[in-house]
């Protein structure tokens, strides 16, 4: 894995996922170089866990990562910080597999509660809801000069999520 590949998936996924949600100028100005630098910092975090999805040619086509945000003061909890998949690989079960891998990690750490932040207009929130996340609060954030609603979801039972991931098809 190169961090440049990871950064490319990150930027390209943002451009398709957030089209019509985040201002176009902001998305256009996203930089592979800046995201590579971000990932250099992220990888250095000792509690960061990243899982990759690759195609048959060994190219990174998606990823998920997690750690405990500094703002998360809840004991025995963690944060799903991202799941991004290139548009052409969405809808074939990769998100479910990435989510399963992240929740297996949370389980191994003994966490009880998991949080995820998602923009209100991002359809991924329905994916999280399907796997048992419930809305606990909404905050306003600003991206690219636009005020957006960010929803904070919570899972109360890692075992229930893993059971649901085992027996369902998204």
C-alpha positions as CSV (number, residue, x, y, z in Angstrom):
1,X,0.0,0.0,0.0
2,X,1.1,3.5,-0.7
3,X,-0.3,6.4,1.0
4,X,-0.7,8.1,-2.4
5,X,-3.1,5.4,-3.5
6,X,-5.0,5.7,-0.2
7,X,-5.2,9.5,-0.7
8,X,-6.4,9.1,-4.2
9,X,-9.3,6.9,-3.1
10,X,-10.1,9.4,-0.4
11,X,-10.2,12.4,-2.7
12,X,-12.0,10.6,-5.5
13,X,-14.6,9.2,-3.1
14,X,-15.2,12.6,-1.6
15,X,-15.8,14.1,-5.0
16,X,-18.5,11.5,-5.9
17,X,-20.0,11.0,-2.4
18,X,-20.4,14.7,-1.6
19,X,-21.3,16.0,-5.0
20,X,-24.3,18.3,-4.5
21,X,-23.7,18.3,-0.7
22,X,-20.4,20.1,-0.3
23,X,-19.7,23.1,-2.5
24,X,-18.2,22.0,-5.9
25,X,-15.3,24.5,-5.6
26,X,-14.2,22.8,-2.3
27,X,-14.4,19.3,-3.9
28,X,-12.5,20.5,-7.0
29,X,-9.7,21.9,-4.8
30,X,-9.2,18.7,-2.8
31,X,-5.6,17.7,-3.3
32,X,-4.0,14.2,-3.5
33,X,-0.9,15.8,-2.0
34,X,-2.7,17.2,1.0
35,X,-4.6,14.0,1.6
36,X,-1.3,12.1,1.4
37,X,0.0,14.3,4.1
38,X,-3.1,13.8,6.2
39,X,-2.7,10.0,5.9
40,X,1.0,10.3,7.0
41,X,-0.3,11.9,10.2
42,X,-3.2,9.4,10.6
43,X,-1.0,6.3,10.1
44,X,1.4,7.6,12.8
45,X,-1.4,7.5,15.4
46,X,-0.8,4.4,17.5
47,X,-4.5,3.7,18.0
48,X,-5.5,4.2,14.3
49,X,-6.7,1.1,12.5
50,X,-7.1,1.1,8.7
51,X,-8.5,-1.7,6.6
52,X,-8.1,-1.7,2.8
53,X,-10.2,-3.2,0.0
54,X,-8.3,-4.0,-3.2
55,X,-9.5,-5.1,-6.7
56,X,-8.1,-8.2,-8.4
57,X,-5.2,-6.1,-9.8
58,X,-4.1,-5.2,-6.2
59,X,-5.3,-1.5,-6.5
60,X,-6.8,0.1,-3.5
61,X,-10.5,0.7,-4.2
62,X,-11.8,1.4,-0.7
63,X,-10.9,1.7,2.9
64,X,-12.2,2.1,6.4
65,X,-10.5,3.4,9.5
66,X,-11.2,3.9,13.2
67,X,-9.7,5.3,16.3
68,X,-11.0,7.2,19.4
69,X,-11.5,10.9,18.6
70,X,-10.1,13.4,21.1
71,X,-13.7,14.6,21.6
72,X,-14.9,11.1,22.6
73,X,-14.8,11.0,26.4
74,X,-17.0,8.0,26.7
75,X,-15.1,5.1,28.4
76,X,-14.8,1.8,26.4
77,X,-15.9,3.4,23.1
78,X,-14.4,4.2,19.7
79,X,-15.2,6.0,16.5
80,X,-15.7,4.7,13.0
81,X,-14.0,7.6,11.3
82,X,-14.5,6.7,7.7
83,X,-15.6,4.2,5.1
84,X,-14.9,5.3,1.5
85,X,-15.2,3.2,-1.7
86,X,-14.7,4.3,-5.2
87,X,-18.0,4.8,-6.9
88,X,-17.6,2.0,-9.5
89,X,-17.1,-0.5,-6.7
90,X,-20.0,0.5,-4.5
91,X,-23.1,-1.7,-4.1
92,X,-21.3,-5.0,-4.2
93,X,-20.8,-5.6,-0.5
94,X,-17.5,-4.0,0.2
95,X,-19.0,-1.5,2.7
96,X,-20.4,-4.4,4.7
97,X,-17.1,-6.2,4.7
98,X,-15.2,-3.1,5.7
99,X,-17.8,-2.4,8.5
100,X,-17.4,-6.0,9.7
101,X,-13.6,-5.7,9.9
102,X,-13.8,-2.5,11.8
103,X,-16.4,-3.9,14.3
104,X,-14.2,-7.0,14.8
105,X,-11.4,-4.6,15.7
106,X,-13.7,-2.8,18.1
107,X,-14.7,-6.1,19.6
108,X,-11.1,-7.1,20.2
109,X,-10.5,-3.8,22.0
110,X,-13.4,-4.5,24.3
111,X,-15.4,-1.4,23.3
112,X,-19.0,-1.1,24.3
113,X,-20.2,1.9,22.3
114,X,-19.2,3.0,18.8
115,X,-19.8,6.4,17.2
116,X,-19.9,7.6,13.6
117,X,-20.4,11.1,12.3
118,X,-22.1,11.5,8.9
119,X,-23.4,14.4,7.0
120,X,-27.2,14.5,7.0
121,X,-27.5,14.5,3.2
122,X,-25.0,11.6,2.8
123,X,-27.1,8.5,2.0
124,X,-24.5,6.3,3.9
125,X,-26.4,7.2,7.0
126,X,-29.1,4.7,6.0
127,X,-26.4,2.0,5.7
128,X,-25.4,2.7,9.3
129,X,-29.0,2.8,10.4
130,X,-29.6,-0.6,8.7
131,X,-26.8,-2.0,10.8
132,X,-28.3,-0.7,14.1
133,X,-26.8,2.8,14.5
134,X,-29.2,5.2,16.2
135,X,-29.1,9.0,16.0
136,X,-27.9,10.6,19.2
137,X,-27.4,14.2,18.2
138,X,-27.0,16.7,15.3
139,X,-24.5,19.5,15.1
140,X,-23.7,22.1,12.5
141,X,-20.4,22.3,10.8
142,X,-19.0,24.4,8.0
143,X,-17.2,22.9,5.0
144,X,-16.2,25.0,2.0
145,X,-18.2,28.0,3.5
146,X,-21.4,26.0,3.6
147,X,-23.2,25.2,6.9
148,X,-24.1,21.5,7.0
149,X,-25.8,19.3,9.5
150,X,-23.6,16.5,10.8
151,X,-25.4,13.6,12.5
152,X,-23.7,11.7,15.2
153,X,-24.8,8.1,15.4
154,X,-24.1,5.5,18.1
155,X,-24.1,1.7,18.3
156,X,-24.7,0.3,21.7
157,X,-23.8,-3.4,21.0
158,X,-20.9,-4.5,19.0
159,X,-22.2,-8.1,19.2
160,X,-25.6,-7.1,17.7
161,X,-23.9,-5.3,14.8
162,X,-21.6,-8.3,14.1
163,X,-24.6,-10.7,14.2
164,X,-26.5,-8.5,11.8
165,X,-23.5,-8.2,9.5
166,X,-23.3,-12.0,9.4
167,X,-26.9,-12.7,8.5
168,X,-27.9,-9.9,6.2
169,X,-27.3,-8.6,2.8
170,X,-27.2,-4.9,2.2
